Each structure stands twice: as C-alpha cells, then as structure tokens.
C-alpha cells in the first residue's frame, strides 16, 4: 500500500472545532429529500471522507425556490434599515467565528491557513461597504419630468425576487456569501449552489446569517453537480450570479437568455503581468510570487503570463525561481499558519495542472523549478512551477491552467509587450510594474482587461469594494462590488407623475401649431438648461 492509499483509508485529523455534530447540522441545511445518492466530502490534505453531503433533485430545487419566495415577500416588506441591522449582526458573528470558518475552508480546499483567513475577511469587507452605501444606492431618486414643474419622474429600485448564486470551489466562503449579501440587502431571497467539494464553509456562513436574524427559509442551499441541478436552478431564478469557467458561463448565460432574466458572470482569465525595465525588483518579486502562487494559483485573477523587459529579464527569472523554491520548502498540510503553500483542491484538478506542464515540457518548454506532484505531503499537492520557452502550440500558452504555474517571456519593445498581453480571448486582470506611474498607467490604458493593477498583482482592484470589478471579452458579463454590484439585483422602476394634463393631445388645435409650439419649447428649455 502506498502513502496516498494509507492516508485515504485513515480518519482525517480534523481540528477539534469540527465535530461530527457540526458537520451533521450543516449538511441538514441542504434542501434535499434524500432520494439522490449523497456526495462523499473529503479532507483534501488526506483524501479521507469527512461526511456525506445530500444532493438535491429538481423537485427539491423547485421546493427551495417556493420556500424562498414565500419568505422573500416578508423580507422585501421590511424597511431597509431593519434589513441592514441583520447584516450588522452578521458582520460581528463572522469575525467572531473566523477560526471555524478557516477550518471549514481548509477542509474542502486544502489552502493555507493564511489564505483561508484572508478569504473569510472578504465577507465582512463587503458587508461593511454596503452597510455604508446601500441607503444611498437604493433610495428612490426624484428626477425631472418631461415638462418642468408640471411633471416628475422617480427612479425606484425593487428586488428582483429570488436570485440564484452559483459559487465556485476556489474561494467557496467569500464568493458564496459576498455575492449573496447585496442580493439579500436589496430585498431578494437567495438559492445558493456551492460546489460539492467545498459546501461546508458556505453552509456555515448561511447558518450565521440565520443566527443574525434572516427570516426562516429566505436563504436556501441546494447541492449537486452542475449538469444535474443547473437547468432547474436557472429556470426558477429571477437573476443568476455565476462564478466559474468560461465554458460553463456560456451555458448559464444561454439558460438565462432563454428565460429573459439577467445574469452576471465572472469567468476565467489568462492574466498577464508586464514588468518594465525601471521596475524595482525588490517590490516586484514578492508581488509577482503572490500574484502567481497565492491560493496555489487557484484564483481567477492570478497571473499566468509574465513579460519582462530585456534589462531585468535574467535577474527577474533568477529571483522568481528562488521565491518559488522558498515556497516549495514551505509546502505543508496543517490547520495553522506555518505552511506558506497549500494543496490544490482535488486529485483530478492536480492531474489537469500536471498535464499542462507535461505538455509544455514535452513540446520544448524549460521547467526552471517545480513541475512535480507531491504525494508525500498529500494526494493533491503540486509544486510551484516556473516555465520559460513556452510557445503558442503548448496548452499552457493560451488555456487557463488555474494552478501554481507561470510562464515568463522576454520583451524589448513596450508595444510588443502590450500586443502579447492582449493576445488572448480572456480579459479579466492585468498587471503593470514600473517606478514611473505615468508610464505604467499609459500602458495599463492599452490593456484589454476589466481589472488593471499598477504595481500590484490583483489584490488592489479586487479589494476595492467601492469600485465595480468584472471581466471583458470572454472573461465575463457584468460586475460585482460598487453600486452596480447592488443595483444588478434590482429592477429599476420609473414612476411618472403629471400634475396637470399638459401632455395629452389638444383637441381643436391644428397639428402645425402644435409642432411649432413644441419646437419652440424644446429650444427654450435647452437654452435655459431646463433639459
């Protein structure tokens, strides 16, 4: 029996906070009748089973929507201030339970303790932002009507109803909850589908929201594989928020389009970084290392391609390899802050990442460091990997690898670097490094991405909750964060009031005279800046 097989047969050494009772309580929250075979959840570090996750049938999903709709009627009738008070309490509860949240994230993802804790912080950051701005954003806005003084128009934002949130496995707590918070604040119900592998932390977050005072039934959780539950989930929704691959995003968007409902899609990326010849490598290397290897490279906005100008190329490569080797020495499987580099989410995903590297190696790429699985640590661990000599026919050159693998390229001319950075169907994130901010911003203005980070990899844009964040090209539709991240969960209603009947046809008045009066009025209103 090999080491991996022995680990799979052994019981996982879970933190003391994670008891069978807790796992049982969380899995009971899934809207499932028990007629479908459950999913066996595993601890990624060992591959050992930690519990059975109920799977929802189409009938279960329809029932979940009916329950959420009934609760949403009451919730939408609450004054906004009363709704926001729930999230004030939720903010405190999440911060108080950060250790349990981090435990549950690590069990399903295998990420480091640091990344698990930082992920947990995203939700209170989103809550805090919308607690500050929701009143302003959702407040009815009085606009001018077509005829000054006599008519008015008011813009109102009403909840859509019940929103489907489809969350990924890479940041399962942050995205599941952070995408749901503004939907709930706006007065909607939510039906959440987390990934099976990482459902426990999302379920714990929902439990905390109920403890904070959400009406019973408002926030439903359904579980299952995408092809099994996706169609019913979309067909019953009033809006869909999806985070995941571009391929699946197309399927979700097609389903939403058929039903004439809105959707917001945050999809994949093949994100570039440009390092100019005046950049400070003492700052660039730590930033690049984090942008590439944080969360073991499993982040939609992480960097997979780095273009370095001639003067710095050799030194950059040497120092990036050293940084990767230092992380390689700190790989570990532990519910504490010592390991600096964690596992991939599953053996299946690790094998996909390894296949990209092997394809590149076979076709002539140079593996400067890494490029190997680490079954001695756990079944899904893979080393931080740096590649050079990557050419277009290699899978890693253009496909999203979504792992701790980066390719480094040399460039001479800035415009050539911009062209190469934009030579992708994706457009989620890009990064530029230079001591000259004007120069970096000039290059950033020419990059085709929804997020442009200057002297940072991806954190600055994503953590700026007041600014919308999304992708262009094949990296998504719509945004999260900012005012748009709240308003997308509402229907905009225009209420027009006419105080005197001046808009109706005037009987007995020749149309030629009406025409002349209308043209005179339009010119006068423009001259007086009334319209």
C-alpha positions as CSV (number, residue, x, y, z in Angstrom):
1,X,0.0,0.0,0.0
2,X,1.4,3.4,-1.0
3,X,1.4,6.5,1.2
4,X,-1.6,8.1,-0.5
5,X,-3.7,5.0,-0.2
6,X,-2.9,4.8,3.5
7,X,-3.9,8.4,4.0
8,X,-7.2,7.8,2.2
9,X,-8.1,4.9,4.5
10,X,-7.2,6.8,7.7
11,X,-9.5,9.1,9.5
12,X,-8.8,12.8,8.9
13,X,-7.2,14.6,11.9
14,X,-9.7,17.5,11.8
15,X,-9.5,20.5,14.2
16,X,-11.3,20.0,17.5
17,X,-13.9,22.6,16.5
18,X,-15.0,20.5,13.5
19,X,-17.2,17.8,15.1
20,X,-19.5,15.2,13.6
21,X,-22.3,17.1,15.2
22,X,-21.3,20.3,13.4
23,X,-21.0,18.6,10.0
24,X,-24.3,16.9,10.5
25,X,-26.0,20.1,11.4
26,X,-24.6,21.9,8.4
27,X,-25.5,19.1,5.9
28,X,-29.1,19.0,7.2
29,X,-29.5,22.6,5.9
30,X,-29.3,21.4,2.3
31,X,-32.6,21.4,0.5
32,X,-32.7,17.7,-0.3
33,X,-35.3,15.0,0.1
34,X,-32.7,12.2,0.4
35,X,-33.8,10.4,-2.7
36,X,-30.5,11.1,-4.5
37,X,-27.2,9.4,-3.5
38,X,-25.1,11.7,-1.3
39,X,-21.8,13.1,-2.2
40,X,-18.8,12.0,-0.1
41,X,-16.9,15.1,1.1
42,X,-13.2,14.6,1.7
43,X,-10.5,16.4,3.5
44,X,-8.1,17.5,0.8
45,X,-5.0,17.1,2.9
46,X,-5.5,13.3,3.3
47,X,-8.3,12.3,0.9
48,X,-10.2,10.9,3.9
49,X,-14.0,11.2,3.9
50,X,-15.4,13.7,6.4
51,X,-19.1,13.4,5.7
52,X,-22.0,12.8,3.3
53,X,-23.5,15.8,1.5
54,X,-27.1,15.4,0.5
55,X,-27.8,16.0,-3.2
56,X,-30.8,18.0,-4.4
57,X,-33.2,16.7,-7.1
58,X,-35.0,19.1,-9.5
59,X,-38.1,18.7,-7.3
60,X,-36.0,19.7,-4.2
61,X,-34.8,22.8,-6.1
62,X,-38.3,23.8,-7.0
63,X,-39.4,23.4,-3.4
64,X,-36.4,25.5,-2.3
65,X,-37.5,28.3,-4.6
66,X,-41.1,28.2,-3.3
67,X,-39.9,28.4,0.3
68,X,-37.5,31.3,-0.5
69,X,-40.3,33.2,-2.4
70,X,-42.6,32.9,0.5
71,X,-40.0,34.3,2.9
72,X,-38.9,37.0,0.4
73,X,-42.4,38.6,0.4
74,X,-42.0,39.3,4.1
75,X,-38.3,40.3,3.8
76,X,-38.9,42.8,1.0
77,X,-41.6,44.4,3.1
78,X,-39.1,45.2,5.9
79,X,-37.8,48.7,5.9
80,X,-34.2,48.8,4.6
81,X,-32.8,49.9,7.9
82,X,-34.3,46.7,9.5
83,X,-32.7,44.5,6.9
84,X,-29.4,46.2,7.3
85,X,-29.4,45.5,11.0
86,X,-29.3,41.8,10.3
87,X,-26.0,42.3,8.4
88,X,-24.6,44.4,11.2
89,X,-25.0,41.4,13.5
90,X,-23.8,39.0,10.8
91,X,-20.6,41.1,10.4
92,X,-19.8,40.6,14.1
93,X,-20.7,36.9,14.0
94,X,-18.4,36.2,11.0
95,X,-15.4,37.9,12.7
96,X,-16.1,36.0,15.9
97,X,-16.2,32.7,14.1
98,X,-13.1,33.2,11.9
99,X,-11.3,30.1,13.2
100,X,-14.2,27.7,12.4
101,X,-14.7,29.4,9.0
102,X,-11.0,28.9,8.3
103,X,-11.1,25.3,9.4
104,X,-14.0,24.5,7.1
105,X,-12.4,26.3,4.1
106,X,-9.2,24.3,4.6
107,X,-11.0,21.0,4.8
108,X,-12.6,21.5,1.4
109,X,-9.9,23.5,-0.4
110,X,-6.6,22.5,1.2
111,X,-5.4,26.0,1.1
112,X,-3.0,27.5,3.6
113,X,-4.3,28.9,6.9
114,X,-3.3,32.4,5.8
115,X,-5.4,32.2,2.6
116,X,-8.3,30.7,4.5
117,X,-8.3,33.6,7.0
118,X,-7.9,36.2,4.3
119,X,-10.8,34.7,2.4
120,X,-13.0,34.9,5.5
121,X,-12.3,38.6,5.7
122,X,-13.7,39.3,2.3
123,X,-17.3,38.9,3.5
124,X,-17.2,41.4,6.4
125,X,-15.5,43.8,4.0
126,X,-18.4,43.5,1.5
127,X,-21.0,43.8,4.3
128,X,-19.3,46.9,5.7
129,X,-19.2,48.6,2.3
130,X,-22.9,48.0,1.6
131,X,-23.9,49.0,5.1
132,X,-22.3,52.3,4.3
133,X,-23.7,52.7,0.8
134,X,-27.0,50.7,0.5
135,X,-29.2,53.5,1.8
136,X,-27.9,56.0,-0.8
137,X,-27.9,53.5,-3.7
138,X,-31.4,52.0,-3.1
139,X,-33.1,55.3,-2.1
140,X,-35.7,56.5,-4.6
141,X,-34.3,59.3,-6.7
142,X,-36.5,62.2,-7.9
143,X,-35.8,63.1,-11.5
144,X,-37.2,65.8,-13.6
145,X,-40.2,65.0,-15.8
146,X,-40.5,66.0,-19.5
147,X,-42.3,69.2,-18.6
148,X,-40.6,71.2,-15.7
149,X,-42.7,71.8,-12.6
150,X,-45.8,70.1,-14.0
151,X,-44.3,66.6,-14.3
152,X,-41.9,64.5,-12.2
153,X,-40.2,61.1,-12.6
154,X,-38.9,59.0,-9.8
155,X,-36.4,56.1,-10.1
156,X,-37.0,53.2,-7.7
157,X,-35.0,50.0,-7.3
158,X,-37.1,47.0,-6.3
159,X,-35.8,43.5,-5.6
160,X,-36.0,41.0,-8.4
161,X,-37.4,38.2,-6.3
162,X,-35.2,35.1,-5.8
163,X,-31.6,35.1,-7.0
164,X,-29.6,32.0,-7.9
165,X,-26.0,32.2,-6.7
166,X,-23.7,29.6,-8.2
167,X,-20.4,29.6,-6.3
168,X,-17.0,28.1,-7.2
169,X,-14.7,25.9,-5.1
170,X,-11.6,28.1,-5.1
171,X,-13.0,30.8,-2.7
172,X,-16.1,29.0,-1.5
173,X,-16.9,31.1,1.5
174,X,-16.0,34.5,0.2
175,X,-17.8,34.3,-3.2
176,X,-20.8,32.3,-2.0
177,X,-21.5,34.9,0.8
178,X,-20.1,38.1,-0.7
179,X,-22.3,37.6,-3.9
180,X,-25.3,36.8,-1.8
181,X,-25.0,39.7,0.7
182,X,-26.0,42.6,-1.7
183,X,-28.8,40.4,-3.2
184,X,-30.3,39.9,0.3
185,X,-29.7,43.6,1.3
186,X,-31.7,44.6,-1.8
187,X,-34.7,42.6,-0.6
188,X,-34.2,39.3,-2.5
189,X,-34.3,35.7,-1.4
190,X,-31.3,33.5,-2.4
191,X,-30.9,30.0,-3.6
192,X,-27.2,29.1,-3.4
193,X,-25.5,26.2,-5.1
194,X,-22.0,25.8,-3.7
195,X,-19.5,23.3,-5.2
196,X,-19.9,19.9,-3.6
197,X,-16.3,19.8,-2.6
198,X,-16.4,23.0,-0.5
199,X,-20.0,23.2,0.6
200,X,-19.4,23.1,4.4
201,X,-17.9,26.6,4.8
202,X,-20.7,28.1,2.7
203,X,-23.4,26.3,4.8
204,X,-21.7,27.6,8.0
205,X,-22.0,31.1,6.6
206,X,-25.7,30.7,5.9
207,X,-26.2,29.4,9.4
208,X,-24.5,32.5,10.8
209,X,-26.9,34.7,8.7
210,X,-29.9,32.9,10.2
211,X,-28.4,33.5,13.7
212,X,-28.2,37.2,12.7
213,X,-31.9,37.3,12.0
214,X,-32.7,36.4,8.4
215,X,-36.3,35.2,8.1
216,X,-36.6,31.5,8.1
217,X,-36.4,30.0,4.6
218,X,-35.1,33.1,2.9
219,X,-31.6,31.7,2.1
220,X,-31.8,28.2,0.6
221,X,-28.9,25.9,-0.2
222,X,-29.1,23.2,-2.9
223,X,-26.3,20.8,-3.8
224,X,-25.4,18.7,-6.8
225,X,-23.3,18.5,-9.9
226,X,-23.9,21.3,-12.4
227,X,-25.4,19.3,-15.2
228,X,-27.9,17.7,-12.7
229,X,-29.1,20.8,-10.9
230,X,-28.1,23.7,-13.2
231,X,-31.1,23.8,-15.6
232,X,-33.7,23.7,-12.8
233,X,-31.7,26.3,-10.8
234,X,-31.7,28.7,-13.7
235,X,-35.3,28.0,-14.8
236,X,-36.7,29.0,-11.4
237,X,-34.5,32.1,-10.8
238,X,-35.2,35.8,-11.3
239,X,-31.5,36.5,-11.7
240,X,-28.3,34.4,-11.8
241,X,-24.9,35.2,-10.3
242,X,-22.3,32.7,-11.6
243,X,-18.6,32.5,-10.9
244,X,-16.6,29.8,-12.8
245,X,-15.2,28.7,-16.1
246,X,-16.0,30.5,-19.4
247,X,-17.3,27.2,-20.9
248,X,-19.9,26.8,-18.1
249,X,-20.6,30.6,-18.1
250,X,-21.8,30.3,-21.7
251,X,-24.2,27.5,-20.6
252,X,-25.5,29.7,-17.7
253,X,-25.8,32.7,-20.0
254,X,-27.8,30.8,-22.6
255,X,-30.2,29.5,-19.9
256,X,-30.7,33.0,-18.5
257,X,-31.3,34.3,-22.0
258,X,-33.9,31.8,-22.8
259,X,-35.8,32.8,-19.7
260,X,-35.3,36.5,-20.3
261,X,-33.7,37.1,-16.9
262,X,-30.5,38.9,-16.1
263,X,-27.2,37.3,-15.2
264,X,-23.8,38.3,-14.0
265,X,-20.9,36.1,-15.0
266,X,-17.3,36.2,-13.6
267,X,-15.3,33.8,-15.7
268,X,-11.8,32.7,-16.4
269,X,-8.6,34.5,-17.2
270,X,-5.1,34.1,-18.7
271,X,-3.9,37.1,-16.9
272,X,-0.7,38.9,-17.9
273,X,1.9,40.9,-16.0
274,X,4.3,43.4,-17.7
275,X,7.5,44.2,-15.8
276,X,9.2,47.3,-17.3
277,X,12.9,47.9,-17.2
278,X,12.7,50.6,-14.5
279,X,10.7,48.4,-12.0
280,X,12.0,47.8,-8.5
281,X,12.6,44.0,-8.3
282,X,12.7,44.2,-4.5
283,X,9.0,45.0,-4.8
284,X,8.2,43.1,-8.0
285,X,9.3,39.7,-6.9
286,X,7.2,39.4,-3.7
287,X,4.3,40.9,-5.6
288,X,4.7,38.5,-8.6
289,X,5.2,35.5,-6.3
290,X,2.0,36.2,-4.5
291,X,0.1,37.0,-7.7
292,X,1.2,33.7,-9.2
293,X,1.3,31.3,-6.3
294,X,-1.3,32.6,-3.8
295,X,-4.0,30.0,-3.2
296,X,-1.8,27.6,-5.0
297,X,-2.6,29.5,-8.2
298,X,-6.3,28.8,-8.0
299,X,-7.7,32.3,-8.4
300,X,-9.4,33.7,-11.5
301,X,-7.4,36.9,-11.3
302,X,-4.0,35.3,-10.7
303,X,-1.1,35.8,-13.1
304,X,-0.2,33.0,-15.5
305,X,2.0,35.0,-18.0
306,X,4.8,37.4,-17.2
307,X,6.5,39.7,-19.8
308,X,9.8,41.1,-18.6
309,X,11.8,43.8,-20.4
310,X,15.3,42.8,-21.5
311,X,17.3,44.7,-18.9
312,X,15.7,42.9,-16.0
313,X,14.8,39.6,-17.5
314,X,17.7,37.4,-16.3
315,X,17.7,38.8,-12.8
316,X,13.9,38.6,-12.6
317,X,13.8,35.0,-13.6
318,X,16.6,34.1,-11.2
319,X,14.8,35.7,-8.3
320,X,11.4,34.4,-9.2
321,X,12.8,30.9,-9.2
322,X,14.4,31.5,-5.8
323,X,11.0,32.7,-4.5
324,X,9.3,29.6,-5.9
325,X,11.9,27.3,-4.3
326,X,11.4,29.1,-1.0
327,X,7.7,28.4,-1.2
328,X,8.4,24.8,-2.2
329,X,10.3,24.4,1.1
330,X,7.3,25.6,3.0
331,X,4.6,23.3,1.5
332,X,2.5,21.8,4.2
333,X,-0.8,20.3,5.3
334,X,-1.8,22.0,8.5
335,X,-4.5,23.9,10.2
336,X,-2.1,26.5,11.4
337,X,-0.1,29.4,9.9
338,X,3.3,27.7,9.4
339,X,2.9,26.3,5.8
340,X,3.3,29.0,3.1
341,X,1.9,26.9,0.3
342,X,-1.0,24.5,0.3
343,X,-2.8,21.9,-1.8
344,X,-4.8,22.0,-4.9
345,X,-8.4,21.3,-4.5
346,X,-8.5,17.7,-5.7
347,X,-6.5,15.0,-7.3
348,X,-8.5,15.5,-10.5
349,X,-7.5,19.2,-10.7
350,X,-3.9,18.4,-9.8
351,X,-3.7,16.0,-12.7
352,X,-5.1,18.7,-15.0
353,X,-2.4,21.1,-13.9
354,X,0.3,18.5,-14.2
355,X,-0.9,17.6,-17.8
356,X,-0.5,21.3,-18.8
357,X,3.1,21.3,-17.5
358,X,3.9,17.9,-19.1
359,X,2.5,19.0,-22.4
360,X,4.8,22.1,-22.3
361,X,7.8,20.1,-21.2
362,X,7.3,17.5,-24.0
363,X,7.0,20.3,-26.6
364,X,10.2,22.0,-25.6
365,X,9.5,24.3,-22.6
366,X,12.1,24.6,-19.9
367,X,10.9,23.8,-16.3
368,X,13.2,26.0,-14.2
369,X,11.7,24.8,-10.9
370,X,8.8,22.7,-9.7
371,X,6.8,20.7,-12.2
372,X,6.1,17.7,-9.9
373,X,3.3,16.4,-7.7
374,X,4.0,15.9,-4.0
375,X,2.1,12.8,-2.9
376,X,4.5,12.6,0.1
377,X,2.6,15.6,1.6
378,X,-0.9,14.9,0.3
379,X,-2.8,13.5,-2.7
380,X,-3.4,16.8,-4.5
381,X,-0.2,18.8,-3.8
382,X,1.8,20.2,-6.7
383,X,4.9,22.3,-6.6
384,X,5.2,26.0,-7.5
385,X,6.4,25.9,-11.1
386,X,8.2,28.4,-13.4
387,X,8.4,27.8,-17.1
388,X,10.3,29.5,-19.9
389,X,10.5,28.8,-23.7
390,X,6.7,28.4,-23.8
391,X,5.5,28.5,-27.4
392,X,1.9,29.0,-28.8
393,X,1.3,25.3,-29.6
394,X,1.6,24.4,-25.9
395,X,-1.7,24.1,-23.9
396,X,-0.4,26.3,-21.1
397,X,0.4,29.1,-23.6
398,X,-3.3,30.0,-24.1
399,X,-5.5,27.8,-21.9
400,X,-6.2,28.7,-18.3
401,X,-4.1,26.3,-16.2
402,X,-5.5,27.5,-12.8
403,X,-2.7,26.3,-10.8
404,X,0.8,27.3,-9.4
405,X,2.3,27.5,-12.9
406,X,3.6,30.6,-14.7
407,X,5.4,31.2,-18.0
408,X,8.0,34.0,-18.3
409,X,8.8,35.8,-21.5
410,X,11.4,38.4,-22.6
411,X,10.4,41.5,-24.5
412,X,12.2,44.6,-25.8
413,X,9.5,47.0,-27.1
414,X,6.7,48.2,-25.0
415,X,4.1,47.9,-27.8
416,X,5.2,44.3,-28.4
417,X,4.5,43.5,-24.7
418,X,1.1,45.1,-24.9
419,X,0.3,43.1,-28.0
420,X,1.3,39.9,-26.4
421,X,-0.5,40.7,-23.2
422,X,-3.7,41.3,-25.2
423,X,-3.3,38.2,-27.4
424,X,-5.9,36.2,-25.6
425,X,-9.7,35.7,-25.7
426,X,-9.7,36.4,-21.9
427,X,-9.8,39.9,-20.3
428,X,-10.2,39.6,-16.5
429,X,-7.0,41.0,-15.0
430,X,-3.7,42.6,-16.0
431,X,-0.7,43.9,-14.0
432,X,2.0,46.5,-14.9
433,X,5.1,47.2,-12.8
434,X,7.2,50.4,-13.1
435,X,8.7,53.1,-10.9
436,X,7.2,55.6,-13.3
437,X,3.4,55.7,-12.6
438,X,2.6,57.8,-15.6
439,X,4.4,55.2,-17.8
440,X,2.6,52.3,-16.1
441,X,-0.8,53.9,-16.4
442,X,-0.2,54.7,-20.1
443,X,0.5,51.0,-20.7
444,X,-2.4,50.0,-18.5
445,X,-4.8,52.1,-20.6
446,X,-3.9,49.9,-23.6
447,X,-4.5,46.6,-21.9
448,X,-7.8,44.7,-22.5
449,X,-8.9,43.6,-19.1
450,X,-11.6,44.5,-16.6
451,X,-9.1,45.0,-13.8
452,X,-5.8,46.7,-14.3
453,X,-3.3,46.7,-11.3
454,X,-0.4,49.0,-11.3
455,X,2.5,47.8,-9.1
456,X,0.3,45.0,-7.7
457,X,-0.9,41.6,-9.0
458,X,-4.6,41.6,-8.3
459,X,-5.4,42.4,-4.7
460,X,-5.8,46.2,-5.1
461,X,-8.6,46.0,-7.6
462,X,-10.5,43.1,-6.0
463,X,-10.3,44.5,-2.5
464,X,-11.6,47.9,-3.6
465,X,-15.2,47.1,-2.8
466,X,-16.4,50.6,-3.8
467,X,-15.4,50.0,-7.4
468,X,-17.1,47.5,-9.7
469,X,-15.0,44.5,-10.7
470,X,-15.6,42.3,-13.7
471,X,-14.1,41.0,-16.9
472,X,-14.2,41.9,-20.6
473,X,-14.0,39.7,-23.7
474,X,-14.5,36.1,-22.7
475,X,-13.9,36.7,-19.0
476,X,-17.4,37.7,-18.1
477,X,-20.6,39.8,-18.2
478,X,-21.5,42.3,-15.5
479,X,-19.7,43.2,-12.3
480,X,-19.6,42.6,-8.6
481,X,-18.8,45.3,-6.0
482,X,-19.6,49.0,-6.2
483,X,-23.0,50.5,-6.7
484,X,-23.5,48.2,-9.7
485,X,-22.9,45.1,-7.5
486,X,-26.0,46.0,-5.6
487,X,-28.2,47.5,-8.3
488,X,-27.9,44.4,-10.6
489,X,-30.1,42.6,-8.1
490,X,-32.9,45.1,-8.5
491,X,-35.4,46.1,-11.2
492,X,-35.4,49.8,-12.0
493,X,-38.9,51.2,-11.9
494,X,-39.8,54.7,-13.4
495,X,-42.8,56.3,-11.7
496,X,-44.0,59.4,-13.7
497,X,-46.5,61.9,-12.3
498,X,-48.3,64.6,-14.4
499,X,-49.9,67.3,-12.1
500,X,-51.9,68.9,-15.0
501,X,-53.0,67.4,-18.2
502,X,-50.5,69.2,-20.5
503,X,-49.1,66.1,-22.3
504,X,-52.4,64.9,-23.9
505,X,-53.4,65.8,-27.4
506,X,-55.0,69.2,-27.5
507,X,-58.4,68.9,-29.2
508,X,-59.2,71.5,-31.9
509,X,-55.6,72.8,-32.2
510,X,-54.1,72.3,-35.6
511,X,-51.1,69.9,-35.6
512,X,-49.0,72.5,-37.4
513,X,-49.4,74.9,-34.5
514,X,-48.6,72.0,-32.0
515,X,-45.5,71.3,-34.0
516,X,-44.4,75.0,-33.9
517,X,-45.1,75.2,-30.1
518,X,-43.2,72.0,-29.4
519,X,-40.1,73.1,-31.4
520,X,-40.1,76.5,-29.6
521,X,-40.4,74.8,-26.2
522,X,-37.5,72.4,-26.9
523,X,-35.2,75.2,-28.0
524,X,-36.2,77.4,-24.9
525,X,-35.7,74.5,-22.5
526,X,-32.2,73.8,-23.9
527,X,-31.2,77.5,-23.8
528,X,-32.4,77.7,-20.2
529,X,-30.7,74.3,-19.4
530,X,-34.0,73.0,-18.1
531,X,-33.5,69.8,-20.2
